[in-house]
Amino acid sequence: MKRFAAMLLLATLSLALLSACNTMEGLGKDVKKLGQKVEDKASD
């Protein structure tokens, strides 16, 4: 039973970390777009 609980905890943590990577990737894209808009405004 302890082994099952440990495996379940490990799987849950793995899923959380993988979804966090996708979230950070999306955040990076948003920041990149924002930076591009700031550069465009500065060059005008």
C-alpha positions as a printed Julia matrix, in Angstrom:
44×3 Matrix{Float64}:
  0.0    0.0     0.0
  2.85   2.39    0.8
  4.43   1.68   -2.57
  1.16   2.47   -4.35
  0.82   5.75   -2.45
  4.4    6.69   -3.29
  3.86   5.92   -6.99
  0.64   7.93   -7.0
  2.39  10.89   -5.37
  5.24  10.66   -7.88
  2.81  10.57  -10.81
  0.9   13.57   -9.45
  4.07  15.6    -8.97
  5.28  14.68  -12.44
  2.03  15.86  -13.99
  2.19  19.11  -12.04
  5.75  19.78  -13.2
  4.97  19.0   -16.83
  1.95  21.29  -16.85
  4.02  24.01  -15.2
  6.53  23.77  -18.06
  3.78  24.37  -20.58
  2.52  27.31  -18.54
  5.99  28.85  -18.37
  6.43  28.36  -22.11
  3.19  30.24  -22.74
  4.25  32.98  -20.35
  7.55  33.31  -22.19
  5.73  33.74  -25.49
  3.49  36.43  -23.97
  6.48  38.31  -22.58
  8.2   38.09  -25.95
  5.15  39.59  -27.7
  4.98  42.37  -25.11
  8.68  43.13  -25.62
  8.15  43.3   -29.38
  5.31  45.78  -28.94
  7.47  47.94  -26.66
 10.26  47.9   -29.26
  7.81  48.87  -32.0
  6.5   51.81  -29.95
 10.03  52.93  -29.11
 11.05  52.94  -32.76
  8.01  55.1   -33.74
